[in-house]
Amino acid sequence: MRKWIYVLCPVALLGIFVFYYSIKSQEVEAREQEKAAQVAAQKAADADARHIIEEKARLDAEKRAADRAAETAKKEAAKAAKYADYMAKLQDETDKANAQSAELTDKVAELQLKLDQLQKAKEEANQSGFDIEKAIELAEVQKGNADLESERMIAAIAERADKSFLTKMPPPPPADN
């Protein structure tokens, strides 16, 4: 019988273990189910809270988008008004510059006409000065030619007179001795 003690003790202990194990496992299972139910309830509460938060976020995002769109429209309107004012100012300045340019162009044309007249008068004065100088040079050349001609004539007359017997002194009378 001593041999059976070796088998009965472990079997009895195994039975006691299985009994406590089944009780404890049921308690653990019950706790896990309770925990799972709590987790499910928490998840459902979290999902509800998340839906509420998401709805608030969506509404807030829509409000911000609407505000942003209104702000953008306001900025665009201000920008368009500023651009229109700038373009009007630029057009006024362009018109003034064009008027001034036309006025200055007329003045330039007038001054250019005056300059052309003055240059023509200057050319005429220069040409008359050159004509006068030319006439003076021509007169000087003619005078020089006349002087040369008169010198040549005088020289020719002097040579003829030299050669002429009338202009020679008669030989001295012979001396009587």
Secondary structure, DSSP 4 states (H G I P E B T S, - for coil): -HHHHHHHHHHHHHHHHHHHHHHHHHHHHHHHHHHHHHHHHHHHHHHHHHHHHHHHHHHHHHHHHHHHHHHHHHHHHHHHHHHHHHHHHHHHHHHHHHHHHHHHHHHHHHHHHHHHHHHHHHHHHHHHHHHHHHHHHHHHHHHHHHHHHHHHHHHHHHHHHHH-STTSPPPPPPPP-
